[in-house]
């Protein structure tokens, strides 16, 4: 993706930056002139992605002990600054009704989707942003606005991330802006089990007539991260192809989740 946003000389950290939305964001930031560091769980993928971006990377569990501190130290050591933080890494597990959710799996969802972004913001704030300013963008989900079968842990954790975004925006102003994007259904590996069984059917139900691409979300992230959005903080930008404005949106969301449950059951998934 080419970009008109001038981010030359700024340093950016993108978690979960080796695939899907995170990869598109990292590529967009690099195209805009930023120095980019990516994280991911697969060391080989991190190395390949970082090399392709002309940047750096660190493999590991975003919620692991010391990971936030380690990647922040790496960015400061290599780039000398940390201006932009994109909290993209996430887990959509555990899948199932909350009445049956395992306590450890529930805690894992919040560790990855809520606590890790907070820790990274804390590290970025202490290491650079408190004195020099910066911009944070959290990747949430359109689904945090409604309920649906079997995605309660994911949706609840992402709803918490939305509130965390607003809370941090208030606490870190005026020097640091904190915003979020909420994608709808996007063509990523994490969402493959939703769109692959019946993409045409799903796309036909959206006002814009297609599911999203990672680049669609990346463009929104870059805009919020850049000075083009310099008077915006505490905002959540929907990037959902019109999902939320379609007729009977709540019923439509249930219909998609019900169809998804049928596909998973047929495949033998829990």
NORMOWO-V788003 format. One line per field, one symbol per residue. ss: DSSP state (H for helix, E for strand, C for the rest). phi: phi as a letter, one per 20 degrees, with the letter a starting at -180 (. if undefined). A space follows every 10 residues. Layout:
ss = ???
phi = ???
This chain:
ss = CCCCCCCCCC EEEECCCCCH HHHHHHHHHH HCCCEEEEEE CCHHHHHHHH HHHCCEEEEC CCCCCCHHHH HHHHHHHHHC CCCEEEECCC CCCCCECHHH CCHHHHHHHH HHHHHHHHHH HHHHHHHHHH HHCEEEEEEC CHHHHCCCCC EHHHHHHHHH HHHHHHHHHH HHCCCEEEEE EEECCECCCC CHHHHCCCHH HHHHCCCCCC CECHHHHHHH HHHHHCHHHC CCCCCEEEEC CCHHHCCCHH HHHHHHHHHH HHHHHHCCCC
phi = .ebefedgne dcdceledbl ffffffffff feofecddca eeffffffff ffemccbbeq egefgmffff fffffffedm abeccdedgb cddedqfffc ffffffffgf ffecffgfff fgffffebfg ednrbccded agffebdafm dfffffffff fffggfffgf fefefceccb dcfefcfcff dgfeeffbff ffffedgemb eedgfffgff fffffeffdf dcbmdcdfcc mngfdfglgf ffffffffff ffffffenef
